[in-house]
Amino acid sequence: RRLTSMLHWDVNNGIARRAWARNDGALSTARRAMQQEPRLRVTLPNMAEDSLLESLFPEDE
C-alpha cells in the first residue's frame, strides 16, 4: 500500500513538472488527477501570450 501511494505521488509530481513546461496533455491530466484524488493539489501555471513575454524580454538587447 505504501509503495503504491509513493508511486502515485511521484507520477503526479512528474505530471506537474510537465504542466509547468506548458505541455497541454500534462495540464489536462493534472486537472483530472486532482478531480480523482481530493488530497492532490497541483499549482497550475497561468499561461501568458507569447507576444506579452516577447515585449517584456526583447531579443535585441
C-alpha positions as a printed Julia matrix, in Angstrom:
61×3 Matrix{Float64}:
   0.0    0.0     0.0
   2.78   2.43    0.9
   4.66   1.74   -2.33
   1.51   2.3    -4.4
   0.92   5.63   -2.65
   4.53   6.74   -3.19
   4.36   5.81   -6.86
   1.08   7.71   -7.28
   2.57  10.9    -5.82
   5.81  10.5    -7.79
   3.94  10.13  -11.08
   1.8   13.17  -10.33
   4.9   15.17   -9.44
   6.24  14.43  -12.93
   2.92  15.43  -14.47
   3.01  18.73  -12.55
   6.54  19.42  -13.79
   5.46  18.82  -17.38
   2.41  21.03  -16.89
   4.72  23.9   -15.9
   6.58  23.26  -19.16
   3.29  24.13  -20.94
   2.54  20.55  -22.01
  -1.18  20.51  -22.87
  -1.55  16.8   -22.13
   0.02  17.21  -18.7
  -2.25  20.15  -17.89
  -5.39  18.16  -18.6
  -4.01  15.09  -16.81
  -3.18  17.16  -13.72
  -6.7   18.59  -13.66
  -8.21  15.13  -13.99
  -5.92  13.68  -11.29
  -6.98  16.43   -8.86
 -10.63  15.58   -9.5
  -9.97  11.9    -8.81
  -7.77  12.42   -5.72
  -9.09  15.11   -3.34
  -5.79  15.27   -1.41
  -3.79  16.1    -4.54
  -3.1   19.79   -5.08
  -1.17  20.93   -8.12
  -0.5   24.61   -8.7
  -1.16  25.03  -12.39
   0.58  27.74  -14.42
  -1.23  30.78  -15.79
  -0.48  30.94  -19.48
   0.74  34.24  -20.9
   0.56  35.23  -24.53
   3.9   34.85  -26.29
   3.66  38.45  -27.53
   3.46  39.72  -23.94
   6.57  37.8   -22.96
   8.41  38.94  -26.07
   7.58  42.57  -25.28
   8.95  42.17  -21.77
  12.14  40.42  -22.86
  13.16  41.71  -26.29
  15.94  39.78  -28.01
  17.55  42.96  -29.39
  19.21  43.89  -26.13
